[in-house]
Protein backbone atom coordinates (compact mmCIF):
# COMPACT_ATOMS: atom_id res chain seq x y z
CA UNK A 1 0.00 0.00 0.00
CA UNK A 2 1.05 3.59 -0.55
CA UNK A 3 1.34 5.64 2.67
CA UNK A 4 -2.05 6.97 3.81
CA UNK A 5 -3.15 9.46 6.46
CA UNK A 6 -6.36 7.59 7.29
CA UNK A 7 -6.63 5.29 10.32
CA UNK A 8 -9.57 3.36 8.85
CA UNK A 9 -7.60 2.56 5.70
CA UNK A 10 -4.63 1.47 7.79
CA UNK A 11 -6.86 -0.75 9.93
CA UNK A 12 -8.50 -2.32 6.88
CA UNK A 13 -5.08 -3.04 5.38
CA UNK A 14 -3.82 -4.73 8.55
CA UNK A 15 -6.99 -6.76 8.98
CA UNK A 16 -6.84 -8.01 5.39
CA UNK A 17 -3.18 -8.96 5.74
CA UNK A 18 -3.88 -11.02 8.86
CA UNK A 19 -6.86 -12.72 7.24
CA UNK A 20 -4.68 -13.74 4.30
CA UNK A 21 -2.11 -15.01 6.81
CA UNK A 22 -4.83 -17.04 8.57
CA UNK A 23 -4.49 -15.19 11.87
CA UNK A 24 -7.55 -13.99 13.80
CA UNK A 25 -7.73 -11.28 16.42
CA UNK A 26 -7.51 -13.74 19.32
CA UNK A 27 -4.28 -15.28 18.07
CA UNK A 28 -2.75 -11.90 17.17
CA UNK A 29 -3.56 -10.52 20.62
CA UNK A 30 -2.04 -13.58 22.30
CA UNK A 31 1.17 -13.41 20.29
CA UNK A 32 1.86 -9.71 20.84
CA UNK A 33 0.54 -9.73 24.42
CA UNK A 34 -2.26 -7.16 24.13
CA UNK A 35 -6.00 -7.35 24.75
CA UNK A 36 -8.13 -8.75 21.96
CA UNK A 37 -10.18 -5.55 22.01
CA UNK A 38 -7.04 -3.59 21.16
CA UNK A 39 -6.48 -5.65 18.00
CA UNK A 40 -10.14 -5.39 16.98
CA UNK A 41 -10.21 -1.63 17.52
CA UNK A 42 -7.03 -1.15 15.47
CA UNK A 43 -8.60 -3.12 12.64
CA UNK A 44 -11.66 -0.89 12.90
CA UNK A 45 -9.66 2.31 12.60
CA UNK A 46 -8.11 3.11 16.00
CA UNK A 47 -4.53 4.35 15.63
CA UNK A 48 -2.19 1.65 17.02
CA UNK A 49 0.69 2.52 19.27
CA UNK A 50 4.13 2.19 17.71
CA UNK A 51 4.78 -0.91 19.85
CA UNK A 52 1.49 -2.53 18.83
CA UNK A 53 2.13 -1.90 15.14
CA UNK A 54 5.67 -3.25 15.46
CA UNK A 55 4.34 -6.39 17.14
CA UNK A 56 1.69 -6.88 14.46
CA UNK A 57 4.13 -6.48 11.58
CA UNK A 58 6.45 -8.99 13.21
CA UNK A 59 3.78 -11.65 12.66
CA UNK A 60 3.31 -10.98 8.95
CA UNK A 61 5.15 -12.05 5.81
CA UNK A 62 5.95 -8.53 4.70
CA UNK A 63 8.65 -6.78 2.68
CA UNK A 64 10.81 -3.99 4.06
CA UNK A 65 9.11 -1.50 1.72
CA UNK A 66 5.63 -2.58 2.82
CA UNK A 67 6.64 -2.25 6.46
CA UNK A 68 8.07 1.20 5.77
CA UNK A 69 4.82 2.33 4.16
CA UNK A 70 2.77 1.07 7.10
CA UNK A 71 5.05 2.77 9.63
CA UNK A 72 4.90 5.96 7.57
CA UNK A 73 1.10 5.76 7.45
CA UNK A 74 0.98 5.56 11.23
CA UNK A 75 3.29 8.57 11.56
CA UNK A 76 1.21 10.60 9.10
CA UNK A 77 -2.01 9.78 10.95
CA UNK A 78 -0.47 10.72 14.30
CA UNK A 79 0.88 13.96 12.86
CA UNK A 80 -2.50 14.89 11.40
CA UNK A 81 -4.26 14.15 14.71
CA UNK A 82 -1.73 16.28 16.58
CA UNK A 83 -1.33 19.04 14.00
CA UNK A 84 -2.46 21.77 16.40
CA UNK A 85 0.22 20.76 18.88
CA UNK A 86 3.92 21.50 18.72
CA UNK A 87 4.71 17.79 18.60
CA UNK A 88 2.66 17.30 15.44
CA UNK A 89 4.48 20.11 13.65
CA UNK A 90 7.87 18.84 14.81
CA UNK A 91 7.03 15.33 13.63
CA UNK A 92 6.24 16.44 10.09
CA UNK A 93 9.28 18.71 10.03
CA UNK A 94 11.55 15.85 11.06
CA UNK A 95 10.01 13.55 8.47
CA UNK A 96 10.64 16.11 5.74
CA UNK A 97 14.19 16.80 6.95
CA UNK A 98 15.11 13.12 6.69
CA UNK A 99 13.53 12.78 3.27
CA UNK A 100 10.75 10.48 4.42
CA UNK A 101 8.07 12.57 2.77
CA UNK A 102 8.24 12.70 -0.99
CA UNK A 103 6.01 13.54 -3.91
CA UNK A 104 3.84 10.47 -3.35
CA UNK A 105 2.73 11.78 0.05
CA UNK A 106 0.75 14.99 0.25
CA UNK A 107 0.10 16.66 3.59
CA UNK A 108 -2.17 19.68 3.51
CA UNK A 109 -1.33 22.24 6.13
CA UNK A 110 -4.09 24.57 7.24
CA UNK A 111 -4.76 26.84 10.12
CA UNK A 112 -6.71 24.96 12.80
CA UNK A 113 -10.44 25.55 12.59
CA UNK A 114 -12.55 26.58 15.55
CA UNK A 115 -13.52 22.94 16.05
CA UNK A 116 -9.85 21.96 16.50
CA UNK A 117 -8.76 24.53 19.06
CA UNK A 118 -6.92 23.31 22.09
CA UNK A 119 -9.23 21.66 24.57
CA UNK A 120 -8.84 21.10 28.29
CA UNK A 121 -9.64 17.87 30.11
CA UNK A 122 -12.50 19.56 31.97
CA UNK A 123 -15.57 19.74 29.67
CA UNK A 124 -16.93 22.61 31.75
CA UNK A 125 -14.07 24.89 30.76
CA UNK A 126 -14.20 24.61 26.97
CA UNK A 127 -16.17 22.94 24.24
CA UNK A 128 -15.20 19.30 23.91
CA UNK A 129 -14.07 18.17 20.47
CA UNK A 130 -14.07 14.36 20.02
CA UNK A 131 -10.99 12.80 18.49
CA UNK A 132 -10.95 11.16 15.06
CA UNK A 133 -14.63 11.72 14.36
CA UNK A 134 -15.98 10.04 17.49
CA UNK A 135 -19.60 10.86 18.43
CA UNK A 136 -19.93 13.95 20.62
CA UNK A 137 -22.13 13.64 23.75
CA UNK A 138 -21.95 17.24 24.91
CA UNK A 139 -25.39 18.19 23.59
CA UNK A 140 -27.14 15.36 25.46
CA UNK A 141 -29.75 16.52 27.98
CA UNK A 142 -32.25 13.62 28.24
CA UNK A 143 -32.08 9.80 28.45
CA UNK A 144 -33.61 9.63 24.95
CA UNK A 145 -30.81 11.81 23.56
CA UNK A 146 -28.24 9.68 25.37
CA UNK A 147 -29.72 6.58 23.73
CA UNK A 148 -29.36 8.26 20.32
CA UNK A 149 -25.75 9.16 21.14
CA UNK A 150 -25.03 5.54 22.12
CA UNK A 151 -26.59 4.36 18.87
CA UNK A 152 -24.14 6.66 17.08
CA UNK A 153 -21.28 5.16 19.11
CA UNK A 154 -22.40 1.71 18.03
CA UNK A 155 -22.33 2.75 14.37
CA UNK A 156 -18.98 4.52 14.81
CA UNK A 157 -17.55 1.34 16.34
CA UNK A 158 -18.44 -0.67 13.24
CA UNK A 159 -21.92 -1.86 14.37
CA UNK A 160 -20.60 -4.91 16.25
CA UNK A 161 -23.18 -7.59 16.98
CA UNK A 162 -24.64 -7.98 20.47
CA UNK A 163 -22.67 -11.22 20.79
CA UNK A 164 -19.41 -9.42 19.91
CA UNK A 165 -20.13 -6.59 22.36
CA UNK A 166 -20.78 -9.14 25.09
CA UNK A 167 -17.43 -10.77 24.32
CA UNK A 168 -15.51 -7.49 23.96
CA UNK A 169 -16.76 -6.28 27.35
CA UNK A 170 -15.41 -9.40 29.08
CA UNK A 171 -19.02 -10.37 29.87
CA UNK A 172 -19.71 -7.17 31.77
CA UNK A 173 -22.48 -6.62 29.21
CA UNK A 174 -25.27 -9.04 28.36
CA UNK A 175 -27.05 -9.03 25.05
CA UNK A 176 -30.37 -8.15 26.66
CA UNK A 177 -28.75 -5.22 28.49
CA UNK A 178 -27.18 -3.89 25.30
CA UNK A 179 -30.48 -4.22 23.45
CA UNK A 180 -32.27 -2.24 26.16
CA UNK A 181 -29.54 0.41 26.10
CA UNK A 182 -29.87 0.93 22.35
CA UNK A 183 -33.49 0.13 21.56
CA UNK A 184 -35.72 0.57 24.59
CA UNK A 185 -38.95 2.42 23.83
CA UNK A 186 -38.60 4.14 27.23
CA UNK A 187 -34.89 5.03 27.48
CA UNK A 188 -33.24 5.16 30.89
CA UNK A 189 -29.78 6.27 31.95
CA UNK A 190 -27.74 3.02 31.87
CA UNK A 191 -25.94 1.50 34.81
CA UNK A 192 -22.58 3.27 35.08
CA UNK A 193 -20.31 0.20 34.77
CA UNK A 194 -22.23 -1.17 31.79
CA UNK A 195 -22.27 2.28 30.19
CA UNK A 196 -18.46 2.49 30.34
CA UNK A 197 -18.08 -1.11 29.18
CA UNK A 198 -20.23 -0.39 26.12
CA UNK A 199 -18.27 2.75 25.21
CA UNK A 200 -14.93 0.97 25.47
CA UNK A 201 -16.17 -2.10 23.58
CA UNK A 202 -17.12 0.23 20.72
CA UNK A 203 -13.67 1.82 20.70
CA UNK A 204 -14.21 5.15 22.49
CA UNK A 205 -10.71 6.13 23.58
CA UNK A 206 -9.53 7.17 27.04
CA UNK A 207 -9.18 10.81 25.99
CA UNK A 208 -12.94 10.94 25.32
CA UNK A 209 -14.26 8.88 28.24
CA UNK A 210 -14.22 11.78 30.74
CA UNK A 211 -16.78 13.73 28.73
CA UNK A 212 -19.09 10.70 28.46
CA UNK A 213 -18.75 10.23 32.24
CA UNK A 214 -19.63 13.88 32.81
CA UNK A 215 -22.69 13.47 30.58
CA UNK A 216 -23.85 10.45 32.58
CA UNK A 217 -23.40 12.20 35.95
CA UNK A 218 -25.28 15.28 34.85
CA UNK A 219 -28.24 13.24 33.58
CA UNK A 220 -28.42 11.30 36.84
CA UNK A 221 -28.33 14.55 38.80
CA UNK A 222 -31.11 16.03 36.65
CA UNK A 223 -33.24 12.95 37.29
CA UNK A 224 -32.83 13.37 41.04
CA UNK A 225 -33.77 17.04 41.24
CA UNK A 226 -32.99 20.49 39.80
CA UNK A 227 -31.38 21.32 43.15
CA UNK A 228 -28.93 18.45 42.76
CA UNK A 229 -28.20 19.32 39.14
CA UNK A 230 -27.39 22.95 39.87
CA UNK A 231 -24.27 21.82 41.73
CA UNK A 232 -22.95 20.28 38.50
CA UNK A 233 -22.16 22.96 35.96
CA UNK A 234 -23.98 22.54 32.68
CA UNK A 235 -22.02 21.52 29.61
CA UNK A 236 -21.38 24.05 26.88
CA UNK A 237 -23.91 23.68 24.11
CA UNK A 238 -22.66 22.72 20.70
CA UNK A 239 -21.90 25.65 18.43
BELQUIQUI-V116756 format. One record per residue. N is the residue number from 1. RES is the residue in three letters. SS is DSSP state (hx for helix, st for strand, lp for the rest). PSI is psi in whole degrees, -180 to 180 (NA if undefined). NEAR is the number of other ideal C-beta (glycine too) atoms within 8 Angstrom. Layout:
<<N;RES;SS;PSI;NEAR> <N;RES;SS;PSI;NEAR>>
This chain:
<<1;UNK;lp;147;9> <2;UNK;lp;153;6> <3;UNK;lp;138;10> <4;UNK;lp;156;10> <5;UNK;lp;47;9> <6;UNK;lp;115;7> <7;UNK;hx;-34;10> <8;UNK;hx;-42;8> <9;UNK;hx;-40;10> <10;UNK;hx;-45;15> <11;UNK;hx;-43;13> <12;UNK;hx;-42;10> <13;UNK;hx;-46;10> <14;UNK;hx;-45;13> <15;UNK;hx;-45;9> <16;UNK;hx;-38;8> <17;UNK;hx;-43;10> <18;UNK;hx;-35;15> <19;UNK;hx;-43;8> <20;UNK;hx;-31;6> <21;UNK;lp;-5;9> <22;UNK;lp;26;4> <23;UNK;lp;123;8> <24;UNK;lp;174;6> <25;UNK;hx;-34;10> <26;UNK;hx;-46;7> <27;UNK;hx;-41;8> <28;UNK;hx;-46;13> <29;UNK;hx;-43;13> <30;UNK;hx;-42;7> <31;UNK;hx;-31;8> <32;UNK;hx;6;11> <33;UNK;lp;51;6> <34;UNK;lp;171;9> <35;UNK;lp;148;6> <36;UNK;hx;-36;10> <37;UNK;hx;-32;9> <38;UNK;hx;-46;11> <39;UNK;hx;-46;13> <40;UNK;hx;-44;10> <41;UNK;hx;-35;10> <42;UNK;hx;-43;14> <43;UNK;hx;-22;12> <44;UNK;hx;-6;11> <45;UNK;lp;8;13> <46;UNK;lp;135;11> <47;UNK;lp;122;11> <48;UNK;lp;152;11> <49;UNK;lp;163;6> <50;UNK;hx;-39;7> <51;UNK;hx;-40;6> <52;UNK;hx;-44;12> <53;UNK;hx;-42;12> <54;UNK;hx;-43;8> <55;UNK;hx;-41;12> <56;UNK;hx;-47;15> <57;UNK;hx;-27;11> <58;UNK;lp;-15;7> <59;UNK;lp;-7;11> <60;UNK;lp;147;9> <61;UNK;lp;103;3> <62;UNK;lp;142;8> <63;UNK;lp;164;5> <64;UNK;hx;-39;5> <65;UNK;hx;-41;6> <66;UNK;hx;-42;9> <67;UNK;hx;-42;10> <68;UNK;hx;-45;8> <69;UNK;hx;-37;11> <70;UNK;hx;-42;15> <71;UNK;hx;-42;10> <72;UNK;hx;-39;12> <73;UNK;hx;-45;14> <74;UNK;hx;-42;13> <75;UNK;hx;-39;11> <76;UNK;hx;-42;13> <77;UNK;hx;-45;14> <78;UNK;hx;-42;11> <79;UNK;hx;-41;14> <80;UNK;hx;-42;10> <81;UNK;hx;-31;10> <82;UNK;lp;19;10> <83;UNK;lp;-33;11> <84;UNK;lp;-3;8> <85;UNK;lp;160;7> <86;UNK;hx;-36;5> <87;UNK;hx;-40;7> <88;UNK;hx;-43;14> <89;UNK;hx;-41;9> <90;UNK;hx;-36;8> <91;UNK;hx;-48;12> <92;UNK;hx;-39;11> <93;UNK;hx;-43;8> <94;UNK;hx;-40;8> <95;UNK;hx;-41;12> <96;UNK;hx;-42;9> <97;UNK;hx;-38;6> <98;UNK;lp;7;6> <99;UNK;lp;18;6> <100;UNK;lp;-40;8> <101;UNK;lp;135;8> <102;UNK;lp;-166;6> <103;UNK;lp;-17;3> <104;UNK;lp;-8;5> <105;UNK;lp;123;10> <106;UNK;lp;120;3> <107;UNK;lp;120;10> <108;UNK;lp;119;4> <109;UNK;lp;137;4> <110;UNK;lp;154;5> <111;UNK;lp;139;3> <112;UNK;lp;136;7> <113;UNK;lp;172;6> <114;UNK;hx;-31;5> <115;UNK;hx;-8;5> <116;UNK;hx;19;8> <117;UNK;lp;158;9> <118;UNK;lp;138;5> <119;UNK;lp;153;8> <120;UNK;lp;168;6> <121;UNK;lp;-15;4> <122;UNK;lp;112;6> <123;UNK;lp;-11;11> <124;UNK;lp;-17;7> <125;UNK;lp;-27;5> <126;UNK;lp;163;10> <127;UNK;lp;129;8> <128;UNK;lp;135;11> <129;UNK;lp;113;9> <130;UNK;lp;147;10> <131;UNK;hx;147;9> <132;UNK;hx;39;10> <133;UNK;hx;13;5> <134;UNK;lp;148;11> <135;UNK;lp;146;8> <136;UNK;lp;116;9> <137;UNK;lp;2;10> <138;UNK;lp;-15;13> <139;UNK;lp;0;9> <140;UNK;lp;131;10> <141;UNK;lp;-2;6> <142;UNK;lp;160;7> <143;UNK;hx;-35;10> <144;UNK;hx;-41;7> <145;UNK;hx;-35;10> <146;UNK;hx;-40;16> <147;UNK;hx;-42;12> <148;UNK;hx;-40;8> <149;UNK;hx;-39;12> <150;UNK;hx;-33;12> <151;UNK;hx;-40;9> <152;UNK;hx;-39;9> <153;UNK;hx;-42;14> <154;UNK;hx;-44;11> <155;UNK;hx;-46;7> <156;UNK;hx;-35;11> <157;UNK;lp;4;12> <158;UNK;lp;14;8> <159;UNK;lp;53;6> <160;UNK;lp;150;10> <161;UNK;lp;163;6> <162;UNK;hx;-36;8> <163;UNK;hx;-43;7> <164;UNK;hx;-41;8> <165;UNK;hx;-39;15> <166;UNK;hx;-43;12> <167;UNK;hx;-43;8> <168;UNK;hx;-25;11> <169;UNK;lp;9;12> <170;UNK;lp;38;6> <171;UNK;lp;12;7> <172;UNK;lp;-36;7> <173;UNK;lp;148;13> <174;UNK;lp;152;7> <175;UNK;hx;-39;10> <176;UNK;hx;-36;6> <177;UNK;hx;-43;11> <178;UNK;hx;-42;13> <179;UNK;hx;-44;10> <180;UNK;hx;-41;8> <181;UNK;hx;-37;13> <182;UNK;hx;-25;10> <183;UNK;hx;0;6> <184;UNK;lp;137;10> <185;UNK;lp;-21;3> <186;UNK;lp;82;4> <187;UNK;lp;141;7> <188;UNK;lp;159;6> <189;UNK;lp;125;9> <190;UNK;lp;161;12> <191;UNK;lp;139;6> <192;UNK;hx;-49;7> <193;UNK;hx;-39;7> <194;UNK;hx;-35;12> <195;UNK;hx;-49;13> <196;UNK;hx;-40;11> <197;UNK;hx;-39;12> <198;UNK;hx;-46;16> <199;UNK;hx;-45;11> <200;UNK;hx;-36;11> <201;UNK;hx;-28;13> <202;UNK;lp;0;13> <203;UNK;lp;10;12> <204;UNK;lp;127;11> <205;UNK;lp;167;10> <206;UNK;hx;-32;4> <207;UNK;hx;-23;6> <208;UNK;hx;-18;11> <209;UNK;hx;-39;12> <210;UNK;hx;-39;9> <211;UNK;hx;-37;12> <212;UNK;hx;-38;13> <213;UNK;hx;-44;9> <214;UNK;hx;-42;11> <215;UNK;hx;-46;14> <216;UNK;hx;-47;13> <217;UNK;hx;-40;9> <218;UNK;hx;-41;12> <219;UNK;hx;-41;14> <220;UNK;hx;-42;9> <221;UNK;hx;-41;12> <222;UNK;hx;-35;10> <223;UNK;hx;-33;7> <224;UNK;hx;-53;7> <225;UNK;lp;154;6> <226;UNK;hx;-33;6> <227;UNK;hx;-39;6> <228;UNK;hx;-44;10> <229;UNK;hx;-32;11> <230;UNK;lp;-17;6> <231;UNK;lp;-7;6> <232;UNK;lp;111;9> <233;UNK;lp;139;4> <234;UNK;lp;151;5> <235;UNK;lp;150;12> <236;UNK;lp;131;10> <237;UNK;lp;153;6> <238;UNK;lp;140;7> <239;UNK;lp;NA;4>>
